């Protein structure tokens, strides 16, 4: 068996999508709802080749929630890493030790009816909702919590209604 510490991280983007009320979109992983007590996450996904992360985050929104009606309003200017737990490594046979992510804050410019989780044959999510930014770490799987705590701290200025000071 390969030592996970010798494997690379997968380049990835994450999206904190804020609505006009300052709430953030979280979605329930379809593959985790029966086995995890915390199956909720923010949209995220891989960067294709030398794709620009700003392009990748909009593409991932389009692929995962059916719309890219959003404007980038913020970014964490460093890459954040997390390692996969051993049980996920064993189950998935991953070629990566975890994810290296660039996180973006985005303002949703569409309507809730534009959010569609059924645009792919095998949707990643089966439910979504708007949540308080401060809740996201508690709703996520434990190995993502430090990343989500950082996202919540850095993007706190965006978690307010449009027009609020």
C-alpha positions as CSV (number, residue, x, y, z in Angstrom):
1,X,0.0,0.0,0.0
2,X,1.2,3.5,-0.9
3,X,2.0,5.8,2.0
4,X,-0.6,8.6,1.7
5,X,2.0,11.2,2.7
6,X,3.8,10.6,-0.6
7,X,0.7,11.3,-2.7
8,X,0.0,14.7,-4.1
9,X,-3.0,17.0,-3.3
10,X,-5.7,17.4,-5.9
11,X,-6.1,21.0,-7.1
12,X,-9.6,22.1,-6.2
13,X,-11.8,25.2,-5.8
14,X,-14.5,25.9,-3.2
15,X,-17.5,28.2,-3.4
16,X,-19.1,30.1,-0.6
17,X,-22.2,31.3,-2.5
18,X,-24.1,34.1,-0.7
19,X,-27.6,35.1,-1.4
20,X,-28.9,38.7,-1.1
21,X,-29.8,38.0,2.6
22,X,-26.2,37.1,3.4
23,X,-26.9,33.3,3.8
24,X,-24.6,30.8,2.2
25,X,-25.6,27.8,0.1
26,X,-24.9,24.3,1.5
27,X,-25.7,21.1,-0.2
28,X,-26.2,17.5,1.1
29,X,-23.9,14.9,-0.5
30,X,-26.1,12.2,-2.0
31,X,-23.4,9.6,-1.4
32,X,-23.0,10.4,2.3
33,X,-26.5,11.0,3.7
34,X,-26.9,7.4,4.8
35,X,-23.5,6.9,6.4
36,X,-22.5,10.4,7.7
37,X,-24.0,12.5,10.4
38,X,-22.6,15.6,8.7
39,X,-23.2,15.2,5.0
40,X,-23.4,18.9,4.1
41,X,-20.8,20.9,2.3
42,X,-20.2,23.9,0.2
43,X,-19.9,23.4,-3.6
44,X,-16.3,22.4,-4.6
45,X,-14.6,20.6,-7.3
46,X,-11.4,19.9,-9.3
47,X,-9.4,22.2,-11.4
48,X,-9.0,20.9,-14.9
49,X,-5.3,21.0,-16.1
50,X,-4.1,24.5,-16.2
51,X,-7.6,26.0,-15.8
52,X,-7.8,29.3,-14.0
53,X,-9.3,28.9,-10.5
54,X,-11.8,31.7,-11.1
55,X,-13.1,30.0,-14.2
56,X,-13.1,26.6,-12.4
57,X,-15.3,27.9,-9.5
58,X,-18.0,29.1,-11.9
59,X,-17.8,25.9,-13.9
60,X,-18.1,23.8,-10.7
61,X,-21.2,25.8,-9.7
62,X,-22.8,25.2,-13.1
63,X,-22.0,21.5,-12.9
64,X,-23.0,20.9,-9.2
65,X,-25.9,23.3,-8.7
66,X,-27.0,23.9,-12.2
67,X,-26.2,27.6,-12.4
68,X,-23.3,30.0,-12.5
69,X,-25.4,33.1,-11.9
70,X,-22.9,34.5,-9.5
71,X,-20.2,37.2,-9.2
72,X,-16.9,36.6,-7.4
73,X,-16.8,39.1,-4.5
74,X,-13.8,37.7,-2.5
75,X,-11.1,35.1,-2.4
76,X,-8.8,33.5,0.2
77,X,-5.4,34.4,-1.4
78,X,-3.7,31.2,-0.3
79,X,-4.3,27.5,-1.0
80,X,-5.9,25.5,1.9
81,X,-5.1,21.8,2.2
82,X,-6.9,19.0,3.9
83,X,-6.1,15.3,4.0
84,X,-8.6,12.5,3.4
85,X,-9.1,10.2,6.3
86,X,-7.7,6.6,5.9
87,X,-11.2,5.1,5.5
88,X,-11.9,7.3,2.6
89,X,-8.5,6.6,1.0
90,X,-9.2,2.9,1.3
91,X,-12.7,3.0,0.0
92,X,-12.0,5.3,-2.9
93,X,-8.6,4.1,-3.9
94,X,-7.6,7.8,-4.3
95,X,-4.5,8.8,-6.1
96,X,-4.4,12.0,-3.9
97,X,-3.8,12.4,-0.2
98,X,-6.4,15.2,0.0
99,X,-7.4,18.4,-1.6
100,X,-5.5,21.7,-2.1
101,X,-8.2,24.3,-2.5
102,X,-8.6,27.9,-3.6
103,X,-11.8,29.4,-2.0
104,X,-14.0,32.1,-3.4
105,X,-16.9,34.1,-2.0
106,X,-19.6,34.7,-4.6
107,X,-22.8,36.7,-4.7
108,X,-25.7,34.7,-6.2
109,X,-27.3,36.9,-8.8
110,X,-30.1,34.5,-9.8
111,X,-33.3,33.2,-8.2
112,X,-33.7,30.0,-6.1
113,X,-35.5,28.3,-9.0
114,X,-32.3,28.4,-11.0
115,X,-30.6,26.1,-8.5
116,X,-30.9,22.6,-10.0
117,X,-29.2,19.5,-8.6
118,X,-30.6,17.2,-11.3
119,X,-28.6,18.4,-14.3
120,X,-26.3,15.4,-14.3
121,X,-27.0,11.6,-14.6
122,X,-25.3,11.1,-11.2
123,X,-25.9,14.3,-9.1
124,X,-23.4,14.9,-6.3
125,X,-26.1,16.5,-4.1
126,X,-29.7,15.6,-3.3
127,X,-30.7,18.6,-1.3
128,X,-29.6,22.2,-0.7
129,X,-30.5,25.1,1.6
130,X,-29.4,28.6,2.7
131,X,-27.6,28.6,6.0
132,X,-25.8,31.0,8.3
133,X,-22.1,31.1,7.5
134,X,-21.2,30.4,11.1
135,X,-23.0,27.0,10.9
136,X,-21.0,25.5,8.0
137,X,-18.2,23.9,10.0
138,X,-20.6,22.1,12.4
139,X,-22.6,20.7,9.4
140,X,-19.5,19.3,7.5
141,X,-17.6,16.1,7.9
142,X,-14.9,16.4,10.6
143,X,-11.9,16.4,8.3
144,X,-13.2,19.5,6.4
145,X,-14.0,21.5,9.6
146,X,-10.7,23.4,9.9
147,X,-11.0,24.5,6.3
148,X,-14.7,25.6,6.8
149,X,-13.7,27.5,10.0
150,X,-11.2,29.4,8.0
151,X,-13.7,30.1,5.2
152,X,-16.3,31.3,7.7
153,X,-13.8,33.6,9.4
154,X,-12.4,35.1,6.1
155,X,-15.7,35.5,4.4
156,X,-17.6,36.8,7.4
157,X,-17.8,40.3,5.9
158,X,-19.9,38.9,3.0
159,X,-22.4,37.2,5.3
160,X,-24.7,40.2,5.5
161,X,-27.7,41.3,3.5
162,X,-27.1,43.4,0.4
163,X,-26.8,47.0,1.2
164,X,-26.0,46.4,4.9
165,X,-23.0,48.1,6.3
